[in-house]
Amino acid sequence: MLIGIVCGVRPTIADDEVTPLPTVAASDRPDEANAEPANRAVAGPPPLPFTRLVRQVAFLRQAGVPYLPGRDPRDLDGDPLAGDDDPDRNAPRAWTRLLARAFSDPVDPRTSLAAPDIREPGPDSSDFPNSPYTLPRGWSYLETSPVNYTGSIGPFQPESYNWNYLLRMGLTDRVEFRLFGNGLTWVDAGLGEPATTGFSPLVFDTKIHFFDENEDLFIPATGLEVYIQTPWGSPAFDGGTQPGFALLFLNTLPWGWEVNWNVGLVAEESPNGGLIFTDTVQWSFTRGITDRLAVFLQGFQNQAALPRVATQTVLGGGMVLNLNRRFTIFGSYNAATDKAGPASTYYIGGAGAF
């Protein structure tokens, strides 16, 4: 991290005020090790950690350092605050004050008091896996993909369209509450059923950040996501109550790449009334191209991190483009690796921070 430098202030002496010093022989000089300097630099107060963060981000944007989504937005200084010492209890935003009183968890209050930023940690729905990093307390993201198309899978699954959404709210610096749904959904006629239009079920979701990445030991940033898909939607899309969870990881790679990867289990109701669990894996390799644009290669086995696409193996790629610190757009095109998956599935969406 780039650290802001506090420069000392040295008194200025005019040239005509300088009195020449007599020459002193080397043998008559005092011990230099014990000598005090004549004029010491007068240091001002050290900069706040958030000030260092602002300077760092401003420098990176000016220098054109490639943008990588999914990173930690915090600038923890090793002394997180909580309880009565937490300045967020007196934050200007009522939502932040409420969370500070409801969840007395150690946080970096300088970040939660800052204006929300869509660049860090970045949207989760831009690619298949989810980042292990969570939103700072008081931040919210709204992510949506109004164009989300999945082609048919032979006689097994008809083509479909949906307009999904993801609402994320930072409760503490490590816990995020989320609401997800595939939203307005259309499924073409097939499997003996007519074409259907309705709303997909609501999903309650939470994400917890465990610890940051240790690049020296190649230990990834790690988090956990747990969700429950409810039956609250159109009857045609009611699949019952379906739980799922995933471990979330992120590693920094050489040459400006990062890998975001998830492993987990998802469940669906069986005809006999029980639950059938399926293992899932999602991954994406992302590289920043400019300070606003990042591209990624991605894939999953059995299902995306959120229940967006049916069971299959899919590979593809896409991009994330930051319009400013509040808004970003993204898109991706993907295809199955065999006839058990769709010939194509693509989505175009955007996200906003508030």
C-alpha positions, -999 to +999 in steps of 0.1 A: +000+000+000+012+034-008+016+055+024+012+093+024+044+110+036+043+137+062+071+162+054+088+181+081+088+219+081+123+233+084+128+270+093+139+293+065+170+315+071+179+344+049+213+344+033+223+377+050+215+363+084+240+334+082+271+340+102+302+320+090+314+295+116+350+293+125+370+264+112+374+236+137+400+210+135+390+174+133+406+166+166+386+195+184+352+184+171+327+170+196+316+134+195+292+133+165+274+103+179+262+123+210+257+156+191+221+169+188+212+183+154+208+221+154+175+221+137+150+192+139+122+187+114+089+197+130+064+169+121+027+175+119+000+150+131+002+116+113-024+112+086-055+091+093-056+057+077-085+067+055-065+097+043-038+073+032-065+052+014-078+082-005-043+092-015-035+057-026-066+053-047-061+087-063-026+078-072-035+045-087-062+060-108-038+087-121-011+062-128-035+040-148-030+009-127-053-019-141-085-024-121-092-057-104-126-062-089-133-084-059-106-068-036-108-057+000-122-021+003-110-016+038-079+002+051-076-015+085-049+001+106-047-028+131-069-010+157-105-016+148-131+001+170-163-013+185-190-005+211-189+030+227-156+038+210-171+033+176-175+067+158-201+052+135-226+055+164-226+092+155-224+088+117-243+113+096-263+085+079-291+070+100-286+036+084-250+035+096-259+046+131-285+019+133-261-008+123-234+004+147-258+000+175-274-033+164-241-050+155-213-040+178-186-058+158-150-044+155-149-024+122-128+001+104-151+031+109-133+054+084-143+032+055-179+028+066-181+066+069-168+071+034-189+073+003-198+038-011-175+027-039-186+001-066-150-006-075-140-023-043-151-050-035-170-048-068-202-066-080-206-103-072-230-111-101-206-100-128-191-135-129-200-170-117-181-171-084-185-147-055-157-128-038-148-136-002-148-099+006-179-082+020-192-047+020-182-024+048-209-016+073-235+008+060-227+002+023-253-012-001-250-026-037-279-032-061-269-055-089-292-065-118-290-082-152-320-072-173-306-094-201-300-130-190-307-157-217-301-195-215-305-216-246-323-249-247-306-281-237-320-306-263-351-324-250-340-318-214-346-281-208-363-254-229-347-220-235-354-193-209-350-156-201-349-139-167-341-105-152-322-113-120-313-090-091-290-090-061-293-066-031-263-065-008-261-047+026-230-046+048-242-052+084-206-053+098-172-053+081-174-091+080-211-099+076-232-091+046-270-096+042-282-103+007-315-108-012-313-125-046-338-137-072-340-145-109-369-120-110-391-119-141-387-152-158-399-167-191-395-203-200-404-216-235-427-245-241-412-279-237-413-311-217-450-313-223-456-279-207-467-246-223-446-215-223-446-199-188-440-164-175-438-154-138-414-145-110-387-168-097-385-176-060-368-152-035-334-163-020-322-152+014-284-150+014-256-141+038-218-138+033-191-138+060-155-127+055-131-148+075-096-135+067-076-116+041-051-131+016-016-139+026+003-137-007+037-148+009+022-181+019-003-183-010-031-185+015-063-172-002-087-146+011-115-168+025-152-163+032-184-183+035-218-179+018-250-196+030-284-191+013-319-205+013-341-205-017-377-200-006-409-212-023-420-175-025-425-170-063-449-180-091-463-215-085-448-227-119-413-220-106-418-233-070-390-258-064-395-259-026-371-248+000-335-253-012-305-245+010-269-241-003-235-230+009-201-223-005-166-215+006-152-185-012-116-180-020-094-154-039-057-156-048-035-131-064-015-145-094+015-133-114+013-109-143-017-090-129-041-118-127-063-130-098-083-162-094-116-162-076-129-197-068-158-213-048-166-248-037-199-258-021-230-279-019-266-271-031-297-290-024-330-296-042-362-314-031-365-350-043-398-365-055-399-384-022-398-353-002-361-353+010-332-333-002-306-342-028-272-325-024-250-317-054-214-305-052-206-273-071-174-255-082-171-220-098-140-201-109-129-170-127-095-157-138-096-118-139-070-093-153-072-055-153-067-039-187-070-003-177-079+016-145-116+011-155-118-021-174-112-057-164-117-089-184-123-125-171-124-161-181-149-182-160-167-214-156-186-237-132-194-273-126-231-281-118-242-246-109-232-210-105-225-196-070-261-183-070-289-204-085-290-187-119-283-215-144-294-251-144-271-280-137-243-284-163-207-275-170-201-241-186-171-221-198-170-185-210-157-150-205-167-114-201-158-080-189-164-054-161-164-016-170-165+011-143-184+042-154-175+060-122-171+052-085-209+046-081-218+026-112-204-002-133-216-024-162-207-060-170-215-087-195-205-123-203-210-150-230-207-187-221-214-221-235-216-257-222-188-281-228-211-310-239-247-317-250-258-318-214-256-280-212-269-251-233-253-241-266-251-205-252-259-185-222-252-148-218-261-119-196-257-081-196-261-061-164-250-034-141-245-024-105-247+006-083-233+015-049-253+036-023 
